[in-house]
């Protein structure tokens, strides 16, 4: 999904959500750990992570979110607002993530990184210590700041970029690889039953890990399309020597008032997926791919919903349950 920015200033909701996560997570079985070329523990069958949207400049609240996500069993975070903070705040965020056994896929997916729009005014707090004047120099500064941190998984370089922007985007992707040839780049395209991999295919040459977000609940797509799309994405990744990633739905389309195309009558027709539906989507994704990453969208949608405790409980139950290899 194209990135959405939000803040978490509803303190009462956050406290309830955090308390519920810690309570419920303590009752869950411990994850099985395997090696996927990183130092962090991972959940079966692949690292499971979650999307976040919290600006480190806001202070301790983002660190509390990390604790909640870790308690829920997630080992990877993609934070859309990751770079809205000072260098010291970014380091503190990474230090907390590492202490919790989590890794960061650094959020560098806004179009300013590749379309020529200014990064320095966008990320003014971080730019204050950059001593740079161009987008290229700022990109170098960010990557050099984080590439040696133990919490660094890699870089979230692309989010639903369209094919006509491939060349400009690839120039940015190549720059990231040049600065840090060690950590992987992640590209995620928007996919559904009609696109079936068409949106990720043009970008197979831009990242080591490519994938798609698949959000069928409340749309006309069948939930079975998750497996079909995951299979297609895996085939594209295999053909290009990449790893695959799948982003699964843990939100209601009703959280996005502009997406009236989803169903009718919108937004009342939209709902959050149930625990059983999320478990089935996960099983379909893992049965039809060798995904290096399973990501869930999103922590912030759950937090701002009318039932954050219940929806997070459902997500944890689905994400932490054993894989059913007999799932269709």
N, C-alpha and C positions, 0 to 999 in steps of 0.2 A: 504494500500500500504506500502511496506517496506519503511522505512524512507529514505528521501533524504535530504541532507544538502545543504543549499545555504546561501548566504549573500545578503544584499540589499545595494549595494554600488552605484547603478545607481540613484543618488540623484534626477535627473530631473524627472525620471519616478515615483519615490516615491512621489514627491511633487504633480505631476499631479493626481496620484491615491488618495492621501489623500484629496486633494481639492474636487475631484469628489465625494468621499464617504461622506464627510461632507455636501456638497450641496444636494446630492440626499437623504441622510438619513433624512434631515430636512423636506422633503416633505412627509415622510411616516407616516402612522398611528402609534400611540403608541402601544406597545405590550400589550396584555392581560397578566396579571400575575396570576400565581397559585402557590401553595405550593407543592414542591417535596422533602421536608425534608432538604432544604438548606435555607440560609438566603438571597441568591441573587435572584433578579427577574428573571423570566424565560419567554420565548416566547411560544406561543401556537404552537403545542400541548405538547411540551416538551422543555427542555433547548436546544437551538440551539447554537452550537459552531463552531469553525473553526480551522483548522490546520495552524500552523505557524512554521517558522524555522529561528529564530533570536537569536543570542548569546548575553545575557545581558552584557558580557564583552565589546561589541561594544559600549555600552553607551546609549545615549538618543534615538537613532533610534528605539530601541525595545519599548521604552515607547510611542513613536509616533505611532508605529504600534498598540499598545493597544488602543490608543485613536481612531484610524481609525476603528478598529474592533468594538469598543463600539458604535461609531457613526453609524455604519452600522446595529446595533441592536443585535450583538452577545454577549452572556453573559458568554460564556465558551471558553477557549483557551487551545489547546494542542500544546505546543512548543517543537519540536524535539530537538532544541538546548538550551533548558531551563537551563541546568546545566553547560553551558559554561560561567562561571562568578564567581566572588567572592561571599562570603556569603553576604556581604553588597549589592552587585548588585542584588542578588536574593531577598533579603528583599525589596529593592527599587522597583523591578519589581512587587512583590506581593502587596506592598503598593499602587502602581499606579493602579493595577487591581482592588483592593478593592474600591478605590476612584471612579473608573468608573463603579462600580456595576458588575464587572466581577469576575469569579472564574477560578482558574488554576487547570488543571489536570496535575500534575507534570510529566514531561517527563523522565521516567526511563525505556524506552523500548529497549535500545540498548542491544545486546546480552552479553556484558561484565558483566552485572549485574548477569547473571546466568551461563555463560559458563566457568568461571575461568580466563578469560583475565582481565588484570589489569584495575581497575577503576581510581586509583590515577593518573597515567600518562595521562589518557584520559581527566580527569577533574582537571587538575593541579591547576587552579586558586581556585577552591572550596576546593580542597584537602589541600591547603596551611594552612587553619585554622582548619583542621579536627583533627590533632594530632593522626592519625591512620595509620595502616600499611596493612590492609586487605580489601578485598571487602566487607566483612560483616560489619566491623567497619565503612566503608565509607557509606554504605547503612543506617546504624543506624544514622550516623551523618546527612545525608540528610533528612531523615524522621523526626528526632527530631527537625531539624532546621525549618521545615515548617508546622508541624502537628497542631500547635496552631494558625497559621495565619488565619485571617478571610477570606482571599481569597482562601484558600485551598479547592478545591472540593474533590480531591483524587489523585490517582496515576495511571498514564498510564504505566502499567507494561509490557504489551506484544503487539507486533505489528507483525502479521503474523508469529508467531513461528510455527514450524512444529511439528507434532505429536511425532516424534521420540525423541524430546527434552523435552517432557512433564515433566519427573521426575525432571530433573535438574532445569527446569523453575519453577516448583511448589515449590521447596525448597526456591527459591528466593521469590516467591509470598507469601509463608507462613511467611517468615521473615518480610516482609513489614506489614502483618496483625498483627504479634506479636508486632511490634514496635508501630503501630497505629491501634488499633482495632475499631476506630470510623469512619474514612473516607473510602469510597469505593475504590476498585481497579477496573481498567478498562482493559479488554482484547479485542483486535480487531483482527479478522482473515480475510484473503482474501477470498472472496466468489464470485461465479458466477453461471450461470445456470447449470453448470455441477457438481459443488461441493455441492451446495444446503445445506449448513450448516455443511458439513462433516469436515471442517477445524476448526470450532469453537467448535464442540461437545466435543472433547477430553479435552478441557480446561475449561469446565463448573465448575470444582472444584477448579479453581485458582483465581476467581474474583467474586465480587458481581454484577458487570455489565459486560455482555459479548455481543459481537456483531460482525458484519462483515462490511467490506467495499465492496460496490457494484458499479462497474464502467462500465456500458454497452455501453456508447456512443462511437461509432466508432468500436466496436467489433461486433462479430456475434451474441451476445446476444440481445434479444428483451428488450426494456425498461420495458415491463411488468414483466420481471424476478425480478425486484426490489421488487414488491409486494410478489411474491412467495418466494423469499429468506427471506424477512423480516418476513413473516409468519412462516417459518421454524425456524428461529432464535428465534422468540418469543416462539415457542413451546419448544425448547431446554431450554430456560431460565426458562419457567414455570415448566418444569419437574425437574429442579434442584434448584428451589427456588431463582433464580437470576433475576435481571432486565436486560432489553435488550438495546442495542444501535445500531444505524445504521449510517454508514458513506456513504455520497452521493457524487456524482461526480460533481465538479465544475472546472475541469481541462481538458486539452487535452492530450491524450496519446502521442501526438507529442512532448510534453515537455520531454519525456523520450526516447532518441534515441536508447537505447538497447532493447526496447520492440517492436521489429519488428513483433512479432507474432500477434499483435493486428489486423492489416488489411493490405491490399495491394493496392496501393504501398505506403509503409510507408516511411517517416512520413506524406506525403502530404494527405493521406487518413484520417488522424486523425484531429479532430476539437474539439473546446470547445462546451459544451452543450448550447442550447439556454435557455432563461428564461422560456419558456413554458415547455421544457423538464425537467428542474430542478424542476419546480413546480409540474409536473406530478410525477417525482420520489419521491418528498417529500410526495405528497398525497398518492401514492401507499404504501410508507413505513409506514405512519401513519394510513392508513386504514387497514393495515395487521399486525400491532404490537402495543404494548403499550410502545413504546420505551421511556426510561427515558431520553435518549440523542439522538439528531440528530446532527451529525457533518458533516461539509463540507470540502472537500479536493480540493484545499487548497489556502490560502492567498498568499503564495509565488509563486505558479504556475501562479496565476493571475498577480501578480506584475511583473513577468519577461516575460510576454507574449507580443505579438505585439499590444495588445489593452487592457491594464489594466483597463482603465476607463470604457470601454464598458462591459467587462466581469464582473467587480465588480458590475456595475449597474444591469446587468442581475441577478446576484446572490442575491443581496439585494431584487430585485423585487420578485424573486421566494421565498426566505426565509420568507419574511414579508407578503406575501399575505395570506388571510384567507384560511383555509383548505376547500377543496371541498369534502364533505363527499360522494358525488356520484361518485367520481373517481373510476375506475375499480381496 
